[in-house]
Amino acid sequence: MKPTENEIELIEQLPGEDEYWQLFETTGWNENYQLKKEELNKALEQSWYCISMYNNNKLIGFGRIISDGIHHAFIVDLIIHPNFRGQGLGSKVLEKLINKCKSSNIRDIQLFSTKDKFEFYEKFGFKKRADNAPGMQLR
């Protein structure tokens, strides 16, 4: 069931450790990362900005930014609980993250995306990097 506008609350703060862990576990990302709850919480505490989305006091969405506050910002951990996907809630979280960067005059906003999510981010002006574009990842 789709929540109404007044049932959704966006809060500019970190969620509780347990509630975030439960939301994070819905992504399947931890199969690769193998993070402990305490490690994940410590990582969240290093965020420059975060937004938590609640429906009836239950965490259903989250997004955060890692940034130097001036030049670069990296959007990470955009999560919507599987039961609430496809309802425009991810767009609401992403808009808040982008607006925070723009209002802080961040010059370079980046994110990683899986191939099946490119179209979602392109709607907000993000562009795929060319295969020969700069950028590397250490695994």
C-alpha positions in Angstrom: 0.0 0.0 0.0 1.3 3.4 -1.0 1.8 5.8 1.9 0.2 9.2 1.6 2.3 12.4 1.7 1.4 13.1 5.4 2.5 9.5 6.4 6.0 10.1 5.1 8.5 12.0 7.2 12.0 13.1 6.0 14.4 13.9 8.8 17.9 15.2 8.4 19.6 12.9 10.9 21.1 9.5 11.2 18.6 6.7 12.0 19.1 4.4 14.9 21.8 1.7 14.5 19.4 -1.2 14.6 16.8 0.3 12.3 19.4 1.2 9.8 21.0 -2.2 9.9 17.6 -3.8 9.2 17.1 -1.5 6.2 20.7 -2.0 4.9 20.2 -5.8 5.1 17.3 -5.5 2.6 19.8 -4.5 -0.1 22.0 -7.6 -0.3 25.1 -5.4 -0.4 26.5 -6.9 2.8 27.1 -10.2 1.0 30.1 -8.4 -0.6 31.0 -5.9 2.1 30.7 -8.3 5.1 30.2 -5.3 7.5 29.4 -5.6 11.1 26.6 -3.4 12.5 29.1 -1.4 14.5 31.3 -0.8 11.4 28.3 0.3 9.4 27.3 2.7 12.1 30.8 4.2 12.3 30.7 4.7 8.6 27.4 6.5 8.8 28.7 8.8 11.5 31.3 10.1 9.0 28.6 11.3 6.6 28.5 15.0 5.6 24.8 14.9 5.3 22.0 12.3 5.5 18.3 12.0 5.1 16.1 9.4 6.8 12.6 8.6 5.5 10.0 7.2 7.9 6.5 5.9 7.4 4.6 5.5 10.7 7.9 5.8 12.6 9.5 3.0 10.7 12.6 3.6 8.6 11.8 2.9 5.0 14.4 5.0 3.2 17.8 6.6 3.5 20.5 8.4 1.6 23.7 10.1 2.5 26.5 12.2 1.2 30.2 12.0 1.8 31.8 15.4 1.0 34.5 17.9 1.6 31.7 20.5 1.7 33.1 22.6 -1.1 34.2 20.8 -4.2 33.3 17.1 -4.2 30.2 15.3 -3.0 29.6 11.6 -3.3 26.0 10.3 -2.9 26.0 6.8 -1.3 23.6 4.4 0.3 20.4 5.4 -1.3 18.0 2.8 0.0 14.3 2.3 -0.2 12.8 -0.7 1.6 11.6 -3.2 -1.0 8.0 -3.0 0.2 8.0 0.8 -0.7 9.9 0.8 -4.0 8.3 2.1 -7.2 6.3 4.8 -5.4 8.6 7.8 -6.1 10.2 7.7 -2.6 13.7 7.2 -3.9 13.2 10.3 -6.0 12.3 12.3 -2.9 15.4 11.2 -1.1 17.6 11.8 -4.1 16.1 15.3 -4.6 16.9 16.2 -1.0 20.5 15.0 -1.4 21.0 16.9 -4.7 19.4 20.1 -3.2 21.8 19.9 -0.3 24.8 19.8 -2.6 23.5 22.6 -4.8 22.6 24.9 -1.9 26.1 24.3 -0.6 27.5 25.2 -4.0 29.2 21.8 -4.4 30.8 21.8 -7.8 31.1 18.0 -8.5 28.4 15.6 -7.5 29.1 11.9 -8.1 27.6 8.5 -7.4 27.9 4.9 -8.3 25.0 3.1 -10.0 24.3 -0.5 -11.0 23.6 -0.8 -14.7 19.9 -1.4 -14.1 19.6 1.9 -12.2 21.2 4.3 -14.7 17.9 5.5 -16.1 16.7 6.5 -12.7 19.7 8.7 -12.1 19.7 10.1 -15.6 16.2 11.6 -14.9 18.0 13.9 -12.4 20.8 14.9 -14.8 23.4 12.4 -14.0 25.4 11.1 -17.0 27.2 7.8 -17.4 31.0 8.2 -17.6 32.5 7.1 -20.9 34.4 3.8 -20.8 37.6 5.7 -21.2 36.7 8.4 -18.6 38.8 8.9 -15.5 38.0 6.9 -12.5 39.1 3.7 -10.8 38.0 1.5 -8.0 40.0 -0.7 -5.7 38.4 -3.9 -4.6 
